Amino acid sequence: MSEHPYDISKHIRGYLIIGGALILGTVLTVLASFIDLGHHWNVVLALVIATVKASLVALYFMHLISEKQLIYTVLGFTAFFFIGLMFITIAAYHDHPALTTTN
């Protein structure tokens, strides 16, 4: 794959746009921390912003945007099992056997 020097400006422009979007996401995160939506919804909002920012980093700076379909399938399975394990952990957190005490 031979790219000519004039093609690099297109990539630099894309990186600057994504960098600007990440800075905007950081500003939105800070501004969202001053809004009181209730603890649960503040966490949800922060996680949504963080997920968007992480997706931008993975897709553009780690070049996953140009990968084949197999990498997305593996990533999807990984996310599915991670979320499943987190739900199992959260469900088991308050599930204590009868007649036991917690400290």
Backbone torsions as a table, in degrees:
resi	resn	phi	psi	omega
1	MET	NA	105.5	-179.5
2	SER	-105.7	116.3	177.5
3	GLU	-102.8	141.5	179.3
4	HIS	-85.1	155.0	-177.7
5	PRO	-57.5	-29.2	-178.9
6	TYR	-74.2	-15.9	177.6
7	ASP	-75.1	-20.3	-175.1
8	ILE	-67.1	-27.4	-179.6
9	SER	-63.9	-33.2	177.4
10	LYS	-65.0	-40.8	179.5
11	HIS	-69.4	-42.2	179.8
12	ILE	-62.8	-41.6	178.1
13	ARG	-60.7	-42.9	178.2
14	GLY	-63.4	-42.0	178.2
15	TYR	-64.5	-37.9	178.3
16	LEU	-67.5	-38.0	178.1
17	ILE	-65.7	-45.3	179.0
18	ILE	-65.5	-40.1	176.1
19	GLY	-60.2	-41.5	176.1
20	GLY	-63.6	-39.2	177.8
21	ALA	-65.0	-37.0	177.8
22	LEU	-68.2	-38.4	175.9
23	ILE	-64.6	-42.9	177.0
24	LEU	-60.9	-40.9	177.1
25	GLY	-62.6	-37.8	177.4
26	THR	-65.8	-42.5	177.5
27	VAL	-62.8	-42.1	178.2
28	LEU	-63.1	-38.1	177.7
29	THR	-62.5	-44.7	179.6
30	VAL	-65.6	-44.2	179.1
31	LEU	-64.5	-37.4	179.8
32	ALA	-67.5	-24.6	179.7
33	SER	-70.4	-19.3	179.0
34	PHE	-89.7	-8.5	-180.0
35	ILE	-93.4	129.8	179.6
36	ASP	-97.1	101.2	177.3
37	LEU	-103.6	4.2	-169.6
38	GLY	96.5	145.2	-172.4
39	HIS	-54.2	-45.5	-176.9
40	HIS	-60.8	-48.0	-175.7
41	TRP	-74.3	-28.5	173.8
42	ASN	-63.7	-41.4	178.1
43	VAL	-65.8	-42.4	179.1
44	VAL	-61.5	-45.4	179.4
45	LEU	-62.4	-43.6	179.0
46	ALA	-63.5	-39.5	178.7
47	LEU	-68.1	-36.0	177.2
48	VAL	-64.9	-46.1	178.9
49	ILE	-62.9	-42.8	179.6
50	ALA	-64.9	-37.2	178.8
51	THR	-66.1	-41.6	177.5
52	VAL	-63.2	-44.2	179.8
53	LYS	-65.0	-42.3	178.6
54	ALA	-65.0	-36.2	177.3
55	SER	-65.1	-41.7	177.5
56	LEU	-61.8	-43.5	179.3
57	VAL	-63.4	-47.0	-178.2
58	ALA	-65.1	-43.1	-175.9
59	LEU	-71.1	-42.5	-172.2
60	TYR	-100.4	-48.0	-177.0
61	PHE	-78.6	-26.9	176.1
62	MET	-98.5	4.8	174.1
63	HIS	59.5	32.2	176.8
64	LEU	-76.4	-15.5	-178.9
65	ILE	-64.4	-26.5	-177.2
66	SER	-105.7	14.9	-179.1
67	GLU	-82.8	167.9	178.0
68	LYS	-77.5	170.9	-176.1
69	GLN	-63.5	-30.5	-176.7
70	LEU	-59.6	-39.1	-178.5
71	ILE	-64.6	-35.0	178.3
72	TYR	-72.1	-33.9	176.8
73	THR	-64.9	-46.3	178.6
74	VAL	-62.9	-42.8	178.4
75	LEU	-62.5	-40.5	178.1
76	GLY	-63.2	-44.1	176.9
77	PHE	-62.5	-41.6	179.0
78	THR	-61.1	-46.8	179.2
79	ALA	-63.1	-42.0	179.8
80	PHE	-59.0	-49.2	-178.1
81	PHE	-70.9	-33.9	176.1
82	PHE	-63.1	-46.8	178.9
83	ILE	-63.1	-40.7	177.4
84	GLY	-60.7	-43.6	178.4
85	LEU	-65.9	-35.9	177.8
86	MET	-66.8	-40.4	177.7
87	PHE	-65.1	-39.4	177.9
88	ILE	-64.0	-42.1	179.5
89	THR	-63.1	-45.4	-180.0
90	ILE	-65.7	-40.2	179.6
91	ALA	-66.2	-35.4	-177.9
92	ALA	-82.2	-11.2	-176.0
93	TYR	-60.5	-40.2	-178.1
94	HIS	-104.6	10.9	-177.7
95	ASP	-97.9	91.5	-179.3
96	HIS	-105.8	144.9	175.3
97	PRO	-62.5	156.3	-179.5
98	ALA	-62.2	147.4	176.9
99	LEU	63.3	29.8	174.5
100	THR	-114.9	157.1	177.7
101	THR	-119.2	154.2	176.5
102	THR	-118.6	147.6	179.9
103	ASN	-95.8	NA	NA
